[in-house]
Amino acid sequence: MPITYIPQPQITTQDFIDILDKSTLGLRRPLADKEAMQIMFDHGNVYVGAYDGEKLVGLARVMTDFVFSSYLSDLAIDEAYQHQGIGKQLIIEVKKFIPKAKVILLAAPAAEGYYPKIGMKNHGHCYVLDSVDEIK
């Protein structure tokens, strides 16, 4: 059965947690903190799901203003479905949904080589601040 892609699918916070857990992103997300996961889920404003029949096998979660920028915060593919082009197609589907906005992401260490392979450009001007205590 071919993979289908659905923008703004009807998913729950538990579906979100489950797909993160089935992907390598589960290791870097607070899956056990249900309140944090609910807040993360609530504040994503664009979701695109990849389905094998009724089964959610991939998910892109984006925060965007729909015109200028969008942050692709999660690109989660069930490990059993990786290396089939699902991640690339999810990014394409996100861009179709928000065609004017630039897609920006921070790559997980294991995925740093993936994004250039699909045509995304590295941008060396990204900065991260985890806590206000870091400001000098």
C-alpha positions in Angstrom: 0.0 0.0 0.0 1.4 3.4 -0.9 2.1 6.0 1.8 -0.4 8.8 1.8 0.2 12.4 3.1 -2.4 14.3 5.0 -2.0 18.0 6.0 -3.6 18.8 9.4 -4.5 15.2 10.3 -6.8 14.5 13.2 -4.2 13.2 15.7 -4.0 13.3 19.5 -1.1 14.2 21.8 -0.7 10.5 22.4 -0.3 9.9 18.6 2.3 12.7 18.6 4.2 11.0 21.5 3.9 7.5 19.9 5.4 8.6 16.5 8.2 10.5 18.3 8.9 7.3 20.3 9.0 5.1 17.2 11.5 7.5 15.6 14.9 8.5 16.7 13.5 11.9 18.0 12.0 10.1 21.0 15.4 10.1 22.6 15.6 13.9 22.5 12.1 14.8 23.5 10.5 14.8 27.0 8.1 12.0 26.2 7.5 11.1 29.9 6.4 14.7 30.7 2.8 14.6 29.4 2.2 18.2 30.2 5.2 19.4 28.2 4.2 17.1 25.3 0.7 18.5 25.4 2.0 22.1 25.2 4.4 21.2 22.4 1.5 19.5 20.5 -0.9 22.5 21.1 1.6 25.0 19.8 2.5 23.4 16.5 0.3 25.1 13.9 1.1 22.9 10.9 1.1 19.2 11.0 1.5 16.8 8.0 1.1 13.1 8.6 2.4 10.1 6.6 0.1 7.1 6.7 0.5 3.5 5.7 -3.2 2.7 5.5 -4.6 3.9 8.8 -1.2 3.7 10.6 0.7 7.0 11.3 4.3 6.3 10.2 5.7 9.8 9.9 4.9 13.3 11.1 6.2 16.8 10.4 5.4 19.4 13.1 5.9 23.1 12.2 5.5 26.5 13.9 5.0 29.2 11.3 3.7 32.7 10.5 2.7 31.3 7.1 4.4 34.1 5.2 8.1 34.6 6.1 9.4 31.8 8.3 8.6 28.3 9.6 10.4 26.2 12.1 10.3 22.5 11.3 10.6 21.3 14.9 9.9 17.6 14.4 10.4 15.4 11.4 9.6 12.0 12.9 9.6 8.8 10.8 8.9 5.4 12.4 12.2 3.6 12.3 10.6 0.7 10.4 9.7 3.1 7.6 12.9 5.1 7.4 15.0 5.3 4.1 11.9 5.2 1.9 11.7 8.9 1.1 9.0 9.7 3.6 10.9 12.5 5.4 11.7 14.2 2.1 8.0 14.0 1.0 6.8 15.3 4.4 9.0 18.4 3.9 7.6 18.8 0.3 4.1 18.5 1.7 4.9 21.1 4.4 6.1 23.5 1.7 2.9 23.0 -0.3 0.9 23.9 2.8 3.0 27.0 3.5 4.5 28.0 0.1 5.6 31.5 1.0 7.4 30.7 4.2 11.0 29.6 4.5 11.6 26.3 6.2 14.2 26.4 9.0 15.3 23.5 11.2 18.0 22.5 13.7 19.2 19.0 12.6 19.7 16.3 15.1 23.3 15.1 15.1 22.4 11.8 13.4 20.5 13.7 10.6 23.1 16.4 9.8 24.1 14.6 6.6 20.5 14.0 5.5 19.3 17.5 4.8 22.0 18.5 2.3 21.3 15.3 0.4 17.7 16.4 -0.2 18.8 19.9 -1.2 18.5 22.0 1.9 21.2 24.6 2.5 23.3 24.9 5.6 23.1 28.3 7.2 25.9 29.2 9.5 24.2 32.1 11.2 22.0 30.2 13.7 22.3 30.8 17.4 20.7 29.1 20.4 19.8 30.3 23.8 18.6 27.7 26.4 18.4 30.0 29.4 18.3 33.7 30.2 21.2 32.9 32.6 23.4 32.4 29.6 23.2 36.1 28.5 26.2 38.0 29.6 
